Amino acid sequence: MNIQLKQKVQLSDDDTGSFRPDVLEGLSAEPKKLPSKYFYDKTGDRLFQQIMAMPEYYLTQCELDIFQNKAEELVKAISNINESFDLIELGAGDAMKSSYLLQNLLEKGTDFTYMPIDISGNILSVLQENLNKKLPGLEILPLEGEYFEMLDKATGLSKRKKVVLFLGGNIGNMEVEEAGQFCNGIKNRLNPGDLLLVGFDLKKNPNTILAAYNDPAGITASFNLNLLTRINRELDADFKVENFEHYQMYDPVSGACRSFLVSLCDQDVHISKQVFRFKENELVSVEISQKFSQQDIRQLAVDSGFHILSEIKDSKNWFVDSIWMV
C-alpha cells in the first residue's frame, strides 16, 4: 500500500487462495516478511478508512488537490496526442479522483472511451452506476481482472491511442527495481506516442513523512497488527498479537518508508503443522511506501522507455502526477 496514497488492494480468487502459501513462504524467508495486500479483511477495511481520515496522513488530499484544481492542466497534457483515445485506469476503485478529469474531458468535447480496470467486479459496478449518473455522456467499458491481463485486453480492443492512469502513488508500494519492471511492462503493452500518467509521493521533510505512517493514535499500528489476527483466524495460527509491536522507519536518502512488526520476545508460532521461531527484537517486513525525488522519477521514466512530457504538482509541492510518453 499502499502509498503514497494508500489504496485498498482488492484480492482475486487466486490471491485469496494463495494466502496460506504466501504467508508460509514469507515467514520462512530470511528476513521474514508478510505481503501487505492481505491487510484488508473487514477490520482492516475499517482501520484503513480511519487512516485515510487522519490529519497526519497528508497523502489523502494531495493528488485530489491536483485533480480538483488542476484538471485543465491534466487535460492539456493528455490532449497533446491530438486525436481520439482510450483512457485506461489501473486500479480504478470508485474513480473518485479521476472523475474530475473525466468531467473536464467531456466538457471540452474530447473523443475518448474510459476503461477502468479493477480486480473487484463489485467496485466496478459501483463506479459505473455513479459515473452514469454524474457523467451521463461518458462512454465506459469496465474491465475486471489483473492489471496486465486487462491492459492486454484493453489495448487489443481498438487501434486508438492509449492514455494509462496509475494514480495514488501506488507505484511506491513496490521496491525500486520492481517499479522499474512494472513500468517497463506497461511500456511493452503500449505503442509509440501512447501516454502513461503516474502519481508519485515526493521526498519532503522526513518528519512529515514519518508522521503519516506512525500516527500517535496508533491506528496504523493496529492496522498492521491486524494482519496477525487475520492469519490466526483464517489459517488456524496462534500468534499472540500482544507479543508484537509496530515499527516504522523512513530513510530520507533512499526514500524508503518501511513498516515492520517486531517480536517482543523469543517465541514460537504455529501455522498448521509448521513452527516458526521468532527471536526477541526480530523484524517482520510488512510494507514499503517509496518516496521519490524528481531525479528518481526522471531516471525511472528513461529506464522504462518513456520520456516525460509534463509534471503537475499539488499546491504544497508534495505530490506529482507525471505524464510520460512512449
N, C-alpha and C positions, 0 to 999 in steps of 0.2 A: 504494500500500500504505500499504500498506498502512498503521493506523496508525491514536498509537493502536496497537491490537494488530494487527500485520501479519498479513495472511491471504493465502494463495496465491490468485491470481486465475486461475481455470480459463478457458481460451480455447475458444470455439466454433470451428467450421469457418470461419465468416465472419471471426472475429478472426484466425485463422491466415492466411487468405487476404489479409487486409488488412495483414499485417506489412510487406511491402515499401512499399506506398503510404503507410502511416503513418510509416515511418522516413524516406522521401524527403520527405514533407511537413514533418515535424518539423525535419529538418536544413536545409530550405530557408527555414524561418521565421526571423524576427529578433525576439528572440534564439532561438537553436537550442534544440530540446527533443526528448526521446525519451519515448514512453509507458512508464510503469512496469509496465503489465500484461504487457510482454514480458520481464520479468526471469526468468520461470520456465521455463527448459529443465531438462535433467537436472541440470546443475551448479548452476543457480540454486536448484532444489529442495533440494539437499543443503546449500548455503550458508544458505538460508532456515531450515532446521531448526537449524543452528548458531546463527543469530541469536536464534531463539526461546529457546535454552538459555543465552544469555549472562547473566551476573549483572547487567550494566548494563541489560539490556532488561526493565525493570520491568513493561512492559505485559502481558507474558505471564500474569502471575499476578493482575493487578488485577481484571479482570472475572470471572475464575474464582473469586476470593475472594467476589465478590457472589453468584454462582450456587451456590457450595458452601455458603456460610454464611448467606445471607440470602434463600434461595429462598422461605421462607414470606412474607417481606415482598413479594416479587415477585408471588406468588400472590394475596395480599390486594389488591394494587393492581390486578391484572388482573381479579380477581373482582368489581370494582366494577360491572361491566356486568350482574351478577346474572342471567345466562342462559347457555345453551349458546353455543359459539363455535367458529370455525375459527382455529387458531393457525398463522400463516404466517410462515416464517422465510426471509428473503432471504439467499442465500449461506450455506446451512446447513452446508456442509462435512460433517464427521463428527458434528456435533451434540454435540461433547464438552461444551461449557458448557451448552447448552440441555437436555441430558439430565437435569440436576439439577432444572430447572424442570418438565420433563415428569413426572418421578417424583413430585414433590411434588403436582402437579395430580391425578395418578392416585390417590395415597394419600388425597386429600381427596374422591374420588368426583366430580370435575369432569367435566362432559359436554363434550368437545371433540374435534376432529379435528386432527391435526398435519399440516401441509402444508409440507414442506421444499422450497425452491426452490434449485436449483444448476445451473450450466451443464454440469457434469460428470455424465453418467449413471453413470459408474463409482463416483464418491464417493457418489452417492445409493443405489446398490446396497449399498455397504459400510455406509452409515448404516442402511438398512432391516434388513439382516441383524443388525447389532449391537443395534439397538433391539428387534427381535423377540425376541432372546434376553434382553436386560436388562429390557425392559418389555413382557411378552407381552400385556398388556391394552390396549396403545396402538393406536389407530386411525391409521394412517399413509397419506398419499396423496402420494407424491413427485411433483414437477413439474420436469422437465428443460427448461431454457431460460433466456432472458434475464429479468432482474428484472421489468420492467414487462409484458412479454408474458405471463409466467406469473402475475403478480399479477392481470392482467385475467382470466385463465382461472380462477384460484382464487376471485376474488370473484363469478364467474358460476356457480360450482358449487352454491351454496346461498344462502339468504337469511339465514343466521345472522350474528350479529355477527362482526367480524373483529378479531383481535389480530395485528399485524405486528411481527416482531422484526427489527432491523437492528443486529447486535452487532459487537463487536471494535473499535469506534472507526473503522470503515471510512468513516464519514461524513467523517472528516478527510482522506481521500485525494482530496478534491475542493477546489477553490477555494471560498471562502465563497459566492460567487454561484452556483456550480454546486450546492453543497449545498442552497441555498435552492430552486433549481429542482427538485432531486431530491425533497426533502421535499414540495414542492407537488405534484409528480407522484404521489406516494403518496397524499396527501390527496384528489386528484381522483379516485382509484380507490376511495375508501372512502366510507362513509355517516356521517352524524352519529351520534356515540356510539361509533364504532369507535376502536380504540386503536393507537398506534404506540409501541414501546419501542426507544429508540435509545441506543447506548453512546457516550459521549464521553470522550476523554482530556482531563483538566483542566489548565489552566495551573498550573505549580508552579515550584520552584526551576529556573532556566534551566540550571544545570549538570547537574542530574539528567536533564533532557530531552535536552540535547545529548549527554551520555554514552551515552544509549540508541541513538543513531544514528551515533556517532563513536567506536566502541569501540577501545581501544588495541591489540587483537589484529589489527585491520584486516579483520575478517570482513565488515563492512558495505561497506567499500571494495571488497573482492573481489567481493561480491555485485553491486554497481553496475557495476563494470568488466566483469563477465562478460557484460553486455548487448552490449558491443562485440564480444566473442568470438563471441557468437551471431550478430550481424549479419554478421561475416566468414564464418562457416560457412554460414549459410542464404541469404544474399543476395550471396555472392561479392564481399564488400567487402575492403578492405586496410587496415583500422585497425591501427596499431601501438599495441597496448594500453599498452605501456610509455611512450608519449608522452602519456598522460593520467593524471590522478590524481583521487581522490575528494575533494570538499569539502562539508562540512556546515555549515549555519548555522541559528541559531534566533533569531527576533525575538520577545522576550518581550512586546512591546507588541501586535503583531498576532496573535501565537500561531502564526505560520507557521514550521514547521521544514522546510527545503528541502534537497534533495540535488542536487549538481551534479557533472559531470565537467569538469575543467579541462584545456585543451590546454596542454602544457608548451612548445610551440614553434610557429612558423609551419609549417603542414603542409597537404598535400592528401590527401584520402581519396577513393577511387573506389568507387562502388557502381554496378554495371552500367556504363553509359556516362556516368554523371553524375559530376562532380567537385565535391567540397565543400571549400572552403578554410577552414581554422581559423587564427586569429591566435594568437600566444602569449598565454596567460592568458585566452583566450576561454572562456566558460562554456556548458555544455550542461545545461539543466534536465532532471532525470530523475524527481523525485518531490517531492510535498508531503505533509507529515503535520501537519495543522492541530490546534492545541490550543485549548481553549475556556474562557472564563470562564463563571460562572453567568449573567451578563447576556447573553453571546453566545448561550447556549442558549435563554434566555427570548425573546430577540429573534427567533431562528431559528424557534422554535415559533409565535410570533404571526404573523410574516411568512408562514408556510406554511399558516396557517389552523387551527392547533391551540391548545389550552391545556394547560398542564402539570398533571397530576393528582398526580404523586408523583415523587420522586427518591431513588434508593438508591445510596449510595457504598460503596466498598471500605473496608477498615479503616484505610487510610492517607489517605483522602480525596483520592486521586489520580485516580480514575476514577468516573464516574457513569453509571448506567442511568436514563434519564429517560423517564417514561411519559406520553405525550401522548394527548389525546382530540380527535377531530374536532369 
